[in-house]
Every structure is written in structure tokens, then in C-alpha cells.
Amino acid sequence: MSKVLVLGATGGIGGEVARQLKAAGWEVCALTRDVDKARSQQPGFAWLKGDALKRDEVIAAARGCAVIVHAVNPPGYRNWAEQVLPMIDNSIAAAIVEGATVVLPGTVYNFGPDAFPVLREDSPQHPQTRKGAIRVQLEQRLLHASRQGARGLIVRAGDFFGAQAANSWFSQGLVKPGKPVSTVSYPGARGVAHQWAYLPDVARTMVALLERRASLDAFACFHMAGHIDRDGMQMVQAIQRVVLRRTGQQPSVGSFPWWLLKLAVPFVVTFRELQEMRYLWQTPLCMDNQRLVEVLGSEPHTPLEHAVEATLIGLGCVPTSA
């Protein structure tokens, strides 16, 4: 049985990957600053007390691990720029000691419009945002680590959605968790393609790649096609169909209040991050998953309406029974 350390197991992607790794037979260890709270919420892992910002604690937690899932982020994006790089450096240091593979959930933030509309793993990375520039550095540090005894695996995907993806455009923009869906607020425009990724599919992809890690390059990167909303309305219409079927009421469609977000930017850090990513809603893009399909044979893929239904139920937006 292989052993894995998950950083960020109390979050969306980290928790989902941890659960799926455990189901696949891995021994899952997870680092957290509040063991009692984490254990009460997710009792199935070996919770270890520690801080991803403290290198000695990460190295100690990773002892005997073949894989380190680096899915940790500062809560609410607070001090994101100052903390993200030190945290990846600590995971890399532990991976070098153990000869382990560091798995990093990737995004499209490290690409600028010059690489659109089709993103491939080797597309040029010229980010236009501060967050994108830091994402480039994260990947470059993993590449450098792969030449020092560690291994790196990056899985890039579009905007996450899913029952556990609380910090996402789906749950912060399109709908409101815990509330009935009367209006779907869409941040983009009709005709502009947008890239989505269902969280359980992303986790399944990572687990499948880890099972083949011995055959992968020391530094390997893959793109997921996920769900490509080619006209900007497919996600909205899927939400409408699910809500109508479960409640008998079809929600209306409204425009996301970018103007209000802009006014709140000085007071809410998360809003500043969302505002910075607005360009991704103004330019069509899709991700080429040919490399992933060559390795796995096919990409894990939940039909859109099934994924949307599970997400809305998990977020408490529709009744659990139709």
C-alpha cells in the first residue's frame, strides 16, 4: 500500500483527492493546524498536526510518503502572494528528501490571451495578472525540483465546480450556497466559450495518473478538457433544467454584477481576486486533453447535468429529493 501526504485536505480539491486516494487503497495522511476539527469533519484520514508554512513539520509529516498532494491555499486568499511560494518550497523540500511526487492542481491563470483560444501543455505562459505570475513560478519550481530528486505532476483544469468546491465561480457567482436558485448570475457573455471542471473528475484524473506515475516523466503536465461551455449558456441551462425538475420553478438568468464587485474590492480580498480574473470571461478558451487521453485512454467525465445536480444538492440549493 502506498502512502500519501495531503496538504489542504480540509479544502475542496485536496479533500476530494484524499477521499478518492483512500478509496483506491492508499494510506492517506493529512496535515492540519486543527486536528480535532479536521478529524470530526473527515474521520477517515490519519490527521497530523502541522503547518504547511513550517518546513520541518512538512518534512516530518511526509516521512515514508511516495506522493505529496499540494492543494493548500491561504483561507480567503489572505496573504496569498506571500505564502503560496514558501508553501510549495516546503513540499518540494520534503519530496526531495523522500524522492516523492508532488501533485499540484493547476489552473489557466498562468496563461494570457496570447495563448487562447486553445491551451496545450506547452502553450506560452505570459500571464497578465499577479496571481498568474505566481502560478508560473509554482510550476517552474516544480520543474527545477524534478532535476533534484523529486518528481512533479501538474493537472491543469478550468473553473472548478462541485459540492465541495465552496471557493469557486459556480458557488460564489452563479448561485448562492444554501439558498434556492431564483436567478443564475452569469459572469460571461453569450458566445464566449468557458472552461469548467467537475471536482470529482479532476480528482479521479489525478488518482489515475498517480497509478501510472512510474511511467511518467519526472516532470509531467496534463490538461483536462472537462466541460467546455462553447456558447456561455450550457452551464446556465443545465442549472435551469435541474432546478425546474426538482422544484417546479425555472430560475431566470441575470448578469453578474461586476460593477458591485469593483466597489467592494478595497474591502474584500476574495473580490479583488475575482475581479483580476475577469479577462477569463471575456475571451473564449478551451483546453486540449490529447496528452491526457494518450496516457489514460480517456478522461474521467461526468455528464454535465449529473454533475450540476450533484453540485446543487451538495450546496443546499435544491431539495435532496425531486
Summary of the structure (lengths in Angstrom):
residues: 322
radius of gyration: 19.2
end to end distance: 40.8
largest distance: 58.3
contacts: 1100
relative contact order: 0.14
helix: 43%
strand: 18%
